Amino acid sequence: MAQLTKEQKIKEFDINAPASAEANLFGLPFTEKESEIVILPVPWEVTVSYRGGTAKAPEAIKKASLQVDLFDADVADAWKNGIHLLPINKKWKHTSKQLRKKAERVIELLEKGESEKNKEIKNLTKEVSDSGVKLKNWIKSEILSQINNGKLPGLLGGDHSTPLGFIEALAEKNSSFGILQIDAHCDLRKAYEGFTYSHASIMYNALQIKQISKLVQVGIRDFCQQEMDVAKAEGERVKIFFDRDMKRSMFEGFNWKDICDAIINSLPDKVYVSFDIDGLEASLCPNTGTPVAGGLQYEQAIFLLWKLAISGKTIIGFDLNEVAPGKDEWDANVGARLLYKLCNLMALSQTQKKSVKSSNDKKWEVEKEQAD
């Protein structure tokens, strides 16, 4: 029996019917080859420093995605682009589980006051770091393969250490691009708890890549002095939209559109989106590794991403990370919906013409600076 073409599948697929439990992401019928958007799952959480569970996210989000209705009011017939989740790599899942125990041992020893020069700590830290390099290189290779095949790539973590190989892959294909990071944390620590490839160091590591011209952080509300020093040393290359500043400005009469315009105008033409789910208000992700009071509401985040997609700037890739499903799998439910919007808006951004910026685009930033 001849296999159906993508066009035939689109014609025969009932978007109103319940998804099959055996279906791929969002119940879509498309193969990897037929899909414009390909998602790499990375079940990795070796260096999480508070609560675990993010390694379970790819499986849980895939399951939750079958409950997501495919109509998207922002992107007509978005599902027809095709979205495909690659198989979950069991080797990396097993490695993560084994190394997590060793990382916990390092953290235990450090909390007891042992020096990082302790022989056991040094050996365990090196083993974790070496595996971090291998994972990074594997992810880079996988993403480059997808880009070379003409796909729009996304990554589904896992903790926030996972996208570094992705970002390195983009750096091989783009001479310059920016990162829009939605997060409660800066992730600018030079290393955390002795781990170079920590979830708390992802953006510090990313800034070592010369092709990254701008890092714009949104929703930040938990950070240390070292991170502020790193940001200051980078000058205009790093722009932080603190949650407190945005909220206080809104309390004083600015609207979310003004702030989104300022965020988007601070980004270059090509943008990678790194979405840590703890950038959202904690009720939307109560099981994430390090929840923080405050944060964006779901529709605030979607509005920002939609404005970016129609701005004329191009989203060249994204990651969604730090989703820990929890027993009720609520975080996976939210994560699945975020993932669908990220896929659709990335595709939409590829079709938008460059738009003319309005004269009010920087109103919030200018008036806020005057008030300060």
N, C-alpha and C positions, 0 to 999 in steps of 0.2 A: 504494500500500500504506500503510495507516494505521500511524502510529508507535505504539510501545508506550508505555503509561503507566508511571510509576515503579513502581506496584504490580505491573504485569505483568512489568516487568524484574526486580523482586525475586523474583517467583515463578519466573521462568525462569533466573535467573543461577545458575551452578554455582560456588560459592565454593571447591570443591576442584579445579577445573580449572586448568591453566596459563593465565596471562594472555596475552592477545594483545599482540604487539609494538606494535600501533597503538592500544592502549587508552590511556585517560587514567590519571591517578595511581592506583596500586595495582590497575590492571586493572579498575576499577569502570566500569559502563556508564552512569553517570548524567551528564546534561547539567548545565550551570551552574544552570539554572532548577530542576532536580530535586534538587539537592544542598543540604543544610543547611549544609555547610561549604565555603567557597570560599577557595582559596589564591592569593595574588598573588605571582608569581615576579618577583624583581628582580635581574637579573644585573649587579651593580654592584660594583666594587672599586677605585675611583679612588685612595683615600688609604691603602691597605694599606701598612704600613711595614716589613714584613720579607719575607714570601713571598706570591705571588699564587696565583690559582686559584679563588677563591671565586665569581667570575662564572660559572664553569662548573657550579656546584652545582645550579641548578634542573633543567637537562637531565639531569645525571648522577643526581640523586636520583629524578627521574621514571623513568629507565631502571631503577635499582636497586629502585624500589618494586614493580615487576612480579614480583619474587622474594619479596615479603613475603606470608606467609600471613595470611588475613583474620580468622581466629579470634582473639578477644581475651578472655583469661580474666577481665579486669577489667570489661569492658563487653559485656554480652550483645548479640549481633547489631549490633555497632557499625557495621559496613559499610553497614547499611541506612539510616543517616542520609544517606549520600551525601557524597562528597568530590570536589571538582573543582578541578583546577589550570587557571588561566586561561592563555591563550597567552603565551609568552615574547615580550616586546616587543623586537624586533630593533633598534629605534632606540636604546633605552637601552643595549643591549648594545654597539652600535657606539660610542656616545658614551663609554661607560666605557672602552673599549679605547683610544680616541684621547686621552682626558683622563689616562689612567693614565701615558702617556708624558710628558705635561707635568708631572704630579705628580712623576714620577721625576726630571725635570730640576730641579725645585725642591729636592728632597731632596739631589740631587747637589751643587747649589750651596751649600746650607746646610752640608753635610758638609765642604765645602772652606773654610768659614769666612766665606762671604759673609753680609752683613747681610740681614735680612728687608726692609730698605728699598731693597735693590737693585732697580732698575727692572724687570729681567726677572722676578725673583722676584715682585714686586708684581703685574705684569701676569698672570703665569701663575696665581698664587694667586687673583686676582680671577676669572679665567675658571673655575677649578675651583669656587670658592665660588658663583658665579652659577648654574652648572649644578646644584650641590647644592641650591640653593633651588628650581629648576625641578623636579628629581626629587622633592623633598619635597612640593611642591604637587601633583604628579601622583599620587603615592602617596596623599596625603590625599584627593584627589578619588575615586580608585578605591575606597578603603576605605569612604568615606562612601556611595558608590553601593551597595556590598554591604550595608552596615548598613541603609540605607534600604529595601533589598529583602528584609530579614528574614534575612539570612545571618549565620552565625558566621564571622568573617574570620580568616585567618592570612596570614603573609608568609614567603616563602622567599627568603632572600638568597643570594648577595651578602654583602658585608661588614657589620659591625655599625652602620655609619652609616645603613643603609636604613630602620629602623623609625620614624624621627622623624615623618614625615608620618602614619604609622599612629597614633602616640600623640596627635598633634594632632587627628586625626579622632575618636578616642575622647573627647578632652577636649571636643569640641563636643556629644557625646551623653551625657556623664556629668559630673555636677557634682563628683564626687570618686572617685578610684580609686588603687590602688597598683600598683607594679611589682615582680614577683619576677624578679630577674636571676640566672641561673645562668651563671657566667663565671669565668675565671681572672684577669680584669682588672677594675678599678673603672670604667674609661672615664669618669672624672670630670675629665679635663684640659680646661681652658678652650679650648684649641685645641692641635693637635699638628702640628708641622712646618709651622706657618703656616696650617693648614687648619681653618676653623671647623667644617665638617661632617665631621670626621674620625671614623673608626671608634673612636678613642680618646676621643672627646668626646660620644658619644651620650647618656650619662646626665647629663652636665653640661648639655647642651642640653635634655634632657627635664625636668630640675629647674626650668627657667625657665617651665614650664607650671604654672600655679597649681592646676589641678585634680588634680595628682598630690600626694596627701597623704602617701605613704610610698614609699620606695625600699628594698627589702630585697635585699641582694646576698649570694649564696651561692657558696662555693668560691673566694673571692678569695685569690690568693697571689702576685700580681705588681702592684706599685703604687708610686707616687712620692709625695714629700712634699706636692706641690701637691694631689694627690687626697685625701690625709688631711686637709689643711687645709680643703678644700671640704666633705668629709663632716662634719668637726667644726663648721664654721660653720652647717651645716644642722640641727644638734642632733638631736632625736628623729626628724626627717623621714627620715634615712638610718640604716639599721641594717645593719651588715656582719657576716656570719658567715664569718670567715676560715677557710680550709682548715686552717691550722695549729691553730687553737683547737678546731675540731671534731674533728680527728684526735686531738689530745692528750687531749681529754675522753673520747673512746672508748677510748683506751689506758688511761685511769684508771678505766674501768668504766661510763661512760654508754653508752646504746645509741642507735642511729640514730633510733629512734622518738621518744625524748626530744628529740633535736635538731630533728627535723622538726616536732614539736609546737610547739617554741619559735619556729621559723621561721614557721609558719603563723599562730600567735597574734600575731605582730608585723605581720601584713598586715591591711588593711581588708577589707570585705565584697566589694568588686569588685577583681579582680586581672587585670592584664596580665602575661603571662609572656614574658620575653625570654631566649631560650636561645642563648647562644654555645657552640658545640660544644667550644671549648677549656676550658669548665668541667669537662669530663670528663677522666678520666685519659688521658695523652698517647698510650697505646697504642691508644686508641679513635679518635683523630683525629690521627695522626702527620703528616698533610699540611696541617693547618690553618695559617693564616698565622703565628701566634705561639704555638706549643705551649709549655706550662709543666709541669714536673714536679709530680706530685701530682694532685689533682682527684678528682671523684666517679667511682665505678664506675657502669656503666649501670643496674643494678638499684637502686642508691642513688637515682639521679636519678628513675627511674620511681616508686619508692616515695614520694618527696617529692611528685611531681606527683599521684599517686593519692590520697595523704592530703589534699592541697589540694582535689582534686575532690570528695571525700566529706565535706569539713569543713563544708559549708553555705555556703562562700564561692563566688563565681561567677567563673569565668574568662571574661573578656569579649573576649579576643583573644590572639594569641601571634605571635612570630616565631622562626624558626630560622635562624641565620646562621653565617658563617665556616666553612662546610663546603667544604674544597678537596679534590676527589675523589682526586687523585693518579693515578698510572699504573695502580695496581691497583684503584682505585675503592673501596677499603675504607672510607674516610670517608663516601662516598656511601651505602654499604650501612648503616652505623650511622645516618647521617642519615635515611635512608628509614624506618627503624624508629622513630626518635625522632619523626619527623613524624607517623606513624600514631598513636602513643600520644598526642601532643599534641592531635591532632584528636579522638580518641575521648574523652579525659579532659576536654577543653573541653566537649564535648557532654554528658558525664555530669554535670559541675558545674552545668549549667543545670537539671537535674532534681532536685537534692538539696535537701532541706529543711534549714533551719537546725538545726544540732546543738548540744547542750549541751556546753560544754567541761568536761573532767574536771579535778578538782582538781590532778592531776599534770602538767597541760599545760606549766606553766612551770618544772617541776622542774629541768631542765638549766640554764636561765638563772639561776635563783635560787641554786642551789648553786655554779655556776661563779663568780658574782659574789662569793659569800662566800669562796670559795677564793682569789680574786684579792686 
